[in-house]
Amino acid sequence: MSLPLMPKATAVWLIDKTGLTFTQIAEFCGMHPLEVQAIADGEVAAGINGYDPIANNQVTEAEIKRCEADPAARLKKTAATNPVARRAKGARYTPVAKRNDRPDAIAFLLRQFPQLADAQIVRLLGTTKDTIAKIRTRQHWNSANIKPRDPVILGLCTQMDLNTAVSAANERLAREGQLVPGQTAGENLSAHSEQ
């Protein structure tokens, strides 16, 4: 179970406004029962204002009443009705300190994985198609200093993201009947005839 938003402030509110046991509050807020007891005694979190989990749709009033009636019961957090949607479009953010490494990573991908489409490289590294084209044609302003380096080692993408992109590119080439890099013509034909 995920923790409520602002666990200490939620614990302060639950201590002040409900008849729940310290153990119930501790388990709901991801704290130790002694820490909840210290909050109740005023030794910890003295300046923290309570955060109402009912008003913020983290728990229902009926759920609190159920747990107040049964000290052995555990509070269950309300399922999020409006989960935060992940951003699907737009460039991936690259920290300022790593932006100078991006051309090296692009050069590495162009050399090691020529089957990757420009759009896949854009998604992996958070770059632009124009930058990829300039590095490919050696018209980048810093072409003389670009040395191909692995983007995973540089921390620009994860190995899992890179593997997924490469396998998708290989599948696309196989569907189109083209030779997948690292595969002989015989392997490509036999893989195609099996389908």
C-alpha positions, 0 to 999 in steps of 0.5 A: 500500500502506498503512503498518504500524502504528507504522512506526519501531517496526516498522522497529526490530523488522525490523532486529533480528530479520530479515535484510531489506535496508534498502531492503526495510524502508524501502519496507515502513515508508514511510521512506527507506533512509538513515533505516533505516540510521540506526536500525540504527546507533543514531543514530535511534530509540534509545529505541523498542521494536520492534513485532512485525508478525508478532504483530500480523498485519501481515506473515507469517513466510513473507513475511519469509523470502521477502524475505530469500531475494530482496533484490529482493523487496518485503514485502507487508502482510497484508490486514486480516482484521477491518477496522474497521467504520465507525459507522453509527448515532448523531449526527455529532460537531460540535466545541464551537466550531461547535455554536452555528452548527448552528441557522443551518445548520438554518434554511438547509436548511429554507429552501433545501431544503424537500424534505429530510426531517428524518432527512436533516438529522439525519444531515447536521448531527448534530442532533435532530428536536426541534431541527429542529421548534423552528426550523421553528416558531420556538420555538427558545430563540434564534429571534431570533438565528438567521440562515440560513447555509450548513452547508458554509461553516460546516464542518458538512457537506461539499458532497458530503454535501449534494448527495447528500442533496438528490438523494436527496430529489429522487428521493423526491419524483419517485417520489411524483409531487410537484413537485421544488423548482426544477422546473416542473410540465411538467418534473415530468410529462415526467420522470415519463412517461419512467419 
